[in-house]
């Protein structure tokens, strides 16, 4: 299930489209990914204007970060795509999606994967829904609820997912307790790892699980969670200073 950054699936004419974006803020995305279709490129390019417009009305992204949208939010979200190549038809729940991260960038990248974006704050989801509609995302479903409430539904009514993803929402202990009841018992394997550390950090053999983006000193948080996550520093994937001390964790 490992995805190789830069794997080519370009359509005819995409190279010309890529060139037209190289001088934009999107350049940092194109530095690591060259496998976008023309439609995906346009969807990603449209995010900046849409988020800036909506953020002036509803604060879904820190205003000091809005000019770094592509590095601090889009590329950060896509670090998951650099490691996990989700199978078409897979179903992913984004816990506490907030302004749509990592769900929207991942849904753009994986158009044949179904994403279920969950958050308890309705006004943020209105932004997510509007942006998804504007860029033509067809593979997301939005739900205004707390993820804890999903797992309390009757057994037959609880939807199951192949993976849960999350970005800086809650401590690992809580994230795992919320995710575990929502996960299927699917088996996956990462092969031909481009990133040696990914192969040797608990990402080789796996079953359905939680993928979360976190930062800082995680030793106590991991200890308190009673889990043994696979872990890789995002700087190993994207060697940009911003990603030092930021990690992908995988628990199954």
C-alpha positions as CSV (number, residue, x, y, z in Angstrom):
1,X,0.0,0.0,0.0
2,X,2.9,2.3,-0.2
3,X,2.6,5.2,-2.7
4,X,5.7,6.5,-4.4
5,X,5.9,10.2,-4.7
6,X,6.2,11.2,-8.3
7,X,4.7,8.0,-9.7
8,X,3.5,8.8,-13.1
9,X,-0.2,8.6,-14.1
10,X,-0.3,11.8,-16.0
11,X,-2.8,12.3,-18.8
12,X,-1.8,13.7,-22.2
13,X,-1.2,17.5,-21.9
14,X,-0.8,17.4,-18.1
15,X,2.9,18.4,-18.4
16,X,1.8,21.7,-19.9
17,X,-0.7,22.2,-17.1
18,X,2.0,21.4,-14.6
19,X,4.3,24.1,-16.1
20,X,1.5,26.7,-15.7
21,X,1.4,26.1,-12.0
22,X,5.1,26.0,-11.3
23,X,5.5,29.6,-10.3
24,X,2.5,29.6,-8.0
25,X,2.3,28.6,-4.4
26,X,1.5,25.1,-5.6
27,X,5.1,24.6,-6.5
28,X,5.8,22.9,-3.2
29,X,3.1,20.3,-4.0
30,X,4.5,19.7,-7.5
31,X,8.0,19.3,-6.0
32,X,6.9,16.0,-4.5
33,X,4.0,14.8,-6.6
34,X,3.9,14.7,-10.4
35,X,1.0,12.2,-10.8
36,X,-2.0,14.6,-10.9
37,X,-4.5,14.6,-13.7
38,X,-5.5,18.0,-15.1
39,X,-8.7,17.9,-13.1
40,X,-6.9,17.3,-9.9
41,X,-4.4,20.1,-10.6
42,X,-7.3,22.5,-11.1
43,X,-9.0,21.3,-7.9
44,X,-5.8,21.9,-5.8
45,X,-5.1,25.2,-7.5
46,X,-8.6,26.4,-6.6
47,X,-8.2,25.7,-2.9
48,X,-6.2,28.8,-2.2
49,X,-8.8,31.3,-3.4
50,X,-11.7,29.4,-1.9
51,X,-10.1,29.0,1.5
52,X,-9.0,32.6,1.6
53,X,-12.5,33.7,0.8
54,X,-14.2,31.5,3.3
55,X,-11.5,32.1,6.0
56,X,-12.4,35.8,5.8
57,X,-15.9,34.9,7.0
58,X,-15.4,31.8,9.1
59,X,-12.0,31.1,10.7
60,X,-11.3,27.5,9.7
61,X,-7.5,28.0,9.3
62,X,-5.2,30.1,11.4
63,X,-4.9,33.5,9.7
64,X,-1.1,33.4,10.2
65,X,-1.0,30.1,8.2
66,X,-3.4,31.0,5.3
67,X,-0.5,32.2,3.1
68,X,1.2,28.8,3.7
69,X,-1.9,26.8,2.8
70,X,-0.1,24.5,0.4
71,X,2.8,23.6,2.7
72,X,1.2,23.6,6.1
73,X,-2.2,22.1,5.2
74,X,-2.3,20.5,1.7
75,X,1.2,19.0,1.6
76,X,0.9,18.0,5.3
77,X,-2.3,16.2,4.5
78,X,-0.8,14.5,1.4
79,X,2.1,13.1,3.5
80,X,-0.4,10.3,4.1
81,X,-0.7,9.7,0.4
82,X,3.1,9.5,0.2
83,X,3.0,6.3,2.4
84,X,-0.5,4.8,1.9
85,X,-1.9,4.0,-1.5
86,X,-5.5,3.5,-0.6
87,X,-7.2,0.8,-2.7
88,X,-10.1,2.0,-5.0
89,X,-13.4,1.5,-3.1
90,X,-11.8,1.9,0.3
91,X,-13.7,3.9,2.9
92,X,-11.9,6.4,5.1
93,X,-13.3,8.4,8.0
94,X,-11.6,11.7,8.8
95,X,-12.1,12.3,12.5
96,X,-12.4,16.0,13.5
97,X,-11.9,17.2,9.9
98,X,-12.2,20.9,10.9
99,X,-11.7,22.9,7.7
100,X,-11.3,19.7,5.7
101,X,-7.8,18.4,6.5
102,X,-6.6,15.9,5.8
103,X,-9.8,14.8,4.1
104,X,-10.2,17.2,1.2
105,X,-6.6,16.9,-0.2
106,X,-6.8,13.1,0.2
107,X,-10.1,13.0,-1.5
108,X,-8.7,14.9,-4.4
109,X,-5.7,12.6,-4.6
110,X,-7.7,9.4,-4.3
111,X,-10.9,10.1,-6.4
112,X,-11.9,6.4,-6.3
113,X,-11.8,6.2,-2.5
114,X,-14.8,7.2,-0.3
115,X,-14.1,9.8,2.4
116,X,-16.5,10.4,5.4
117,X,-15.6,13.8,7.0
118,X,-16.8,14.2,10.6
119,X,-16.8,17.2,12.8
120,X,-18.9,18.5,15.7
121,X,-18.7,22.2,14.5
122,X,-21.4,22.8,11.9
123,X,-20.0,26.1,10.6
124,X,-16.7,24.5,9.7
125,X,-18.5,21.7,7.8
126,X,-20.5,24.3,5.9
127,X,-17.1,25.6,4.6
128,X,-16.0,22.1,3.8
129,X,-19.2,21.3,1.9
130,X,-19.1,24.5,-0.1
131,X,-15.4,24.0,-1.1
132,X,-16.0,20.4,-2.0
133,X,-19.0,21.4,-4.2
134,X,-17.1,24.2,-5.8
135,X,-14.2,22.0,-6.9
136,X,-16.4,19.1,-7.9
137,X,-15.4,16.5,-5.3
138,X,-17.9,13.6,-5.6
139,X,-16.2,11.1,-3.2
140,X,-16.9,12.7,0.2
141,X,-19.7,12.6,2.7
142,X,-20.0,15.1,5.5
143,X,-21.5,14.5,8.9
144,X,-22.0,17.0,11.7
145,X,-21.5,14.8,14.8
146,X,-19.0,13.8,17.4
147,X,-17.2,10.7,16.4
148,X,-17.9,9.3,19.9
149,X,-21.6,9.3,19.0
150,X,-21.1,7.2,15.8
151,X,-19.7,4.3,17.9
152,X,-22.7,4.5,20.2
153,X,-25.2,3.6,17.5
154,X,-26.8,0.2,17.4
155,X,-24.4,-2.4,16.0
156,X,-26.2,-2.7,12.6
157,X,-26.2,1.1,12.2
158,X,-22.5,1.7,12.8
159,X,-20.7,2.2,9.5
160,X,-17.3,0.5,9.3
161,X,-14.2,2.0,7.6
162,X,-10.9,0.6,6.3
163,X,-9.0,3.5,7.9
164,X,-9.5,6.4,10.2
165,X,-7.4,9.5,9.6
166,X,-6.9,12.6,11.8
167,X,-4.8,15.6,12.2
168,X,-4.0,17.2,15.6
169,X,-7.4,16.6,17.0
170,X,-7.0,14.8,20.3
171,X,-4.5,12.6,22.2
172,X,-3.7,9.2,20.7
173,X,-5.5,7.4,23.5
174,X,-8.8,9.1,22.7
175,X,-8.3,8.9,18.9
176,X,-7.7,5.1,19.1
177,X,-10.7,4.6,21.4
178,X,-12.9,6.5,19.0
179,X,-11.5,4.8,15.9
180,X,-11.3,1.2,16.9
181,X,-15.0,0.4,17.0
182,X,-15.4,2.0,13.5
183,X,-12.8,-0.1,11.7
184,X,-13.2,-3.1,9.5
185,X,-10.9,-6.1,9.8
186,X,-9.3,-5.7,6.4
187,X,-5.7,-6.9,5.8
188,X,-3.2,-4.8,3.9
189,X,0.5,-4.9,3.0
190,X,2.9,-2.2,2.0
191,X,5.4,-3.3,-0.7
192,X,8.4,-1.9,-2.5
193,X,8.8,0.9,0.0
194,X,10.6,4.0,-1.4
195,X,11.1,5.2,2.2
196,X,13.4,2.7,4.1
197,X,12.2,4.2,7.4
198,X,8.6,3.5,6.5
199,X,9.4,-0.2,5.9
200,X,11.2,-0.5,9.2
201,X,8.8,1.6,11.4
202,X,5.7,-0.6,11.6
203,X,4.3,0.2,8.2
204,X,5.0,-3.1,6.4
205,X,2.3,-5.5,7.5
206,X,-1.0,-3.9,8.5
207,X,-4.7,-4.3,8.9
208,X,-7.4,-1.6,9.1
209,X,-6.3,1.1,11.5
210,X,-5.8,4.7,12.5
211,X,-3.5,7.1,10.6
212,X,-2.8,10.3,12.4
213,X,-0.6,13.4,11.9
214,X,1.0,14.6,15.1
215,X,3.9,16.8,16.2
216,X,6.3,17.3,19.1
217,X,7.6,14.9,21.7
218,X,5.1,12.0,21.6
219,X,6.8,9.6,24.1
220,X,4.3,10.2,26.9
221,X,1.3,10.4,24.7
222,X,2.2,7.1,23.1
223,X,2.9,5.5,26.5
224,X,-0.5,6.8,27.8
225,X,-2.3,5.3,24.8
226,X,-1.1,1.8,25.5
227,X,-0.5,1.4,21.7
228,X,2.6,0.6,19.7
229,X,2.2,2.8,16.6
230,X,4.3,2.7,13.5
231,X,5.9,6.1,13.2
232,X,7.8,8.1,10.6
233,X,8.9,11.7,10.6
234,X,7.4,13.6,7.7
235,X,10.7,15.3,7.2
236,X,12.0,11.9,5.9
237,X,9.4,12.1,3.1
238,X,9.3,15.9,2.5
239,X,12.6,17.4,3.6
240,X,11.2,20.9,4.4
241,X,12.1,22.6,7.6
242,X,8.4,22.9,8.6
243,X,8.1,19.1,8.8
244,X,10.9,18.5,11.3
245,X,9.3,17.1,14.5
246,X,6.0,16.2,12.7
247,X,5.0,12.6,12.3
248,X,2.7,10.1,10.7
249,X,1.5,7.5,13.3
250,X,-0.3,4.2,12.4
251,X,-2.1,2.1,14.9
252,X,-3.9,-1.1,14.2
